[in-house]
């Protein structure tokens, strides 16, 4: 049976240089060579010395070797960074050796005594690092050589107990301290165990008290040797007490530093992710325990993860992992979190203090990791809840409520001149699938359909599951579906393009699919509804598409479009007039949202526009486009206008009472301007609210000039003569704008938001805005830009000289109970920036 091969060790491993930084290796070699040269040189010097020396040269050298060895054996060690620093009785040994031995032999005696002491320590503690022993012994020898030169230069041939010799011994001991201390600090800095300044401060705190005691003991020993050697018998108890004092001083300082670092490290653990806490724990453990290596193993429901880090200056791949390892399980309330393993730097068994500190650190780390896992679970649960609240759990698509909310928000960002479409589809005979294959297979079919719909959806489109087997696709820009074969000068009709998109969905969903190992094909019916983006409402689009879907199923066709001509006979259309009457009879259905117009430069309020809303008890809040056409075409317009005026003047009274003097603007239906009694109705509202005429601005549209021009002119003149201010809304969008300005002078013109939206990108739109601003300046009327939403638009309007604007950039429409505080805040921010609406200051 052959023996296993023996791994060959390199000379670096044998010498103990493996794993040590290159700088430390160079320093060790330089110190060793220099020490050996000085020892040889000192031995070759004459051994002559003053006659009052207490011992013969040979006995003195022997005593110096013994004293040096004893001083090193009695060394004390303390942790510094990730290494250890030894403090010994070296200065006392030097003072005694300088007096009893020939000066030239002091470096050799120091080297020999250090080698003997550290050889014994290596044998006793199983330390086999030759490089460290050589480095330390050579450093002590260099310190002794420097101290001998300095002390000899000062003392000369003076008597042993003379003041001159005493000064030389003290200065020599100080030189010994500086040399050995400097080499130790340099070695630790090269090891990158800690910053050089930190090493210097902490090593000084540990060494200086012992240096003072060493000098006192050395001088006392010299006096005893010269005057009465019997006094040396009193030294052992004194030295024992000093040794205990030094040990207590170093241990208390080391424990204070360790617990300070422990407190700082554990305080930094809470918070963050698992990886962040683990990395912080690795760095903290390396610093607190001066470890060579730290490993953290985290265990959780999703498996095990291991984190590890080596101490600076360590090449553990080469040097191995010297020193003992302490492993502690980390648990919280009995739940195992992982394990913490710390490889200590000192090659001795760990003391209970280390084990207790590592256990405490492991408990703190376990708590931080447990909290991180809990935060991760809570965040995942919150994300899942948030997702489920907006998505259908079976298919992952948007649910109906989210489609309505996100769809309306999406449509507000779409070019108002575009056409949007909603495609509502339903799986034919889906009940047969559930009845034949079962509900589990029916759910699988719904998931496959949802996946195909999501795959066919284009950027910006929304896909939702709106019912059991009903799905919806919102297309926010039908105009992008242009047929490439059509002539470029022709604008395709949006409805045929939307129908073509619906047929594409029918074809995609009609391809055979495999559901629970059953190959089948499904047929769907699609209802299509289109509307201009400016007036589109997703809820209404869904309603219309649902009617179209019902028609498709009734006619047994795959695709059908909503027919606007038939909308009047729908249930909602028939009920709208009666519901409006009920709304006017109620107190809480017709309400206003108010949006300030502000000075473009200072954002001070210059007026407030009243925007009417209908809080429908069944359909929710409706926009004006959904009911104003009905109001304008019935006799309800008079009562409706009176209600809006009352609400607007009541709101204006609240902010005027709060000290904000700006008017309220109310949109006037075209039919009201055809009513000769309308001015009297407005004045009656002003009287009932005790409001001056200047508090009200009536916004009119360009369509008032289409017919009955004489009646309109008379109504507008009567309103203006009464002191009521007039504003021309949506300026630039009709063909009669300039004729209105010349026939019925207004106090304000409002630039339509379509031009404001495009003015940055379109030179034509910018020209229209510039022309409106210049026209307003020439006519002496106020100009308001509508729909300002960006800082760039605001800056461009300021550059054109436009004084006033309104839009989401400044303030969104808000209920009447919130507008007063907003106006007060805007007014207080710039109280002197409000300008009168009329250029002539008339009221």
Buried (B, 14 or more C-beta within 10 A) or exposed (E): EEEEEEEEEEEBBEBBBBBBBEBBBEBBBEBBEBBBEBBEEBEEEEBEBEEBBBBEBEEBBBBBBBBBBBBBBBBBBBBBBBBBBBBBBBBBBBBBBBBBBBBBBBBBBBBBBBBBBBBEBBEEEEBEBBBBBBBBBBBBBBBBBBBBBBBBEBBEEBEBBBEEBBBBBBBBBBBBBBBBBBBBBBBBBBBBBBEEEBBBEBBEBBBEBBBEBBBBBBBBBBBBBBEEEEEEEEBEEEBEEBBEEBEEBBEEBBEEBBEEBBEEBBEBBEEBEBEEBBBBBBBBBBBBBBBBBBBBBBBBEEEEBEBEBBBEBBEBEEBEBBBBBBEBBBBBEEEEBBBBBBBBBBBEEBEEEBEEBBBBBBBBBBBBBBBBBEBBEEEEEEEEEEEEEBBBEEBBBBBBEBBBBBBBEBBEEBBBEBBBBBBBBBBBEBEEBBEEBEEEBBBBBBBBBBBBBBEBBEEEBBBBBBEEBBBBBBBBBBBEBEEEEEEEEEEBEBBEBBBBBBEBBBEBBBEEBEBEEEEBEBEBBBBBBBBEBBBBBBBBBBBBBBBBBBBBBEEEEBBBBBEEEEBEEEEBEEEBBEBBEEBBEEEEBBBBBBBBBBBBEBBBBBBBBBBBBBBBEEBEEBBBBBBBEBBBEBEBBBBBBBBBBBBBBBBBBBBBEEEBEBBBBBBBBBBBBBBEEBBEBBBEBBEEBEBEBBBBBBBBBBBBBEEBBEBBBBBBBBBBEBBBBBBBBBBBBBEBBEEBBEBBBBBBBBBBBBBBBBBEEEEEBBEBBBBBBEBBBEBEBBBBBBBBBBEEBBEBBEEBEBBBBBBEBBBEBBEBEEBBEBBBEBBEEBEEBBEBBBBEEEE
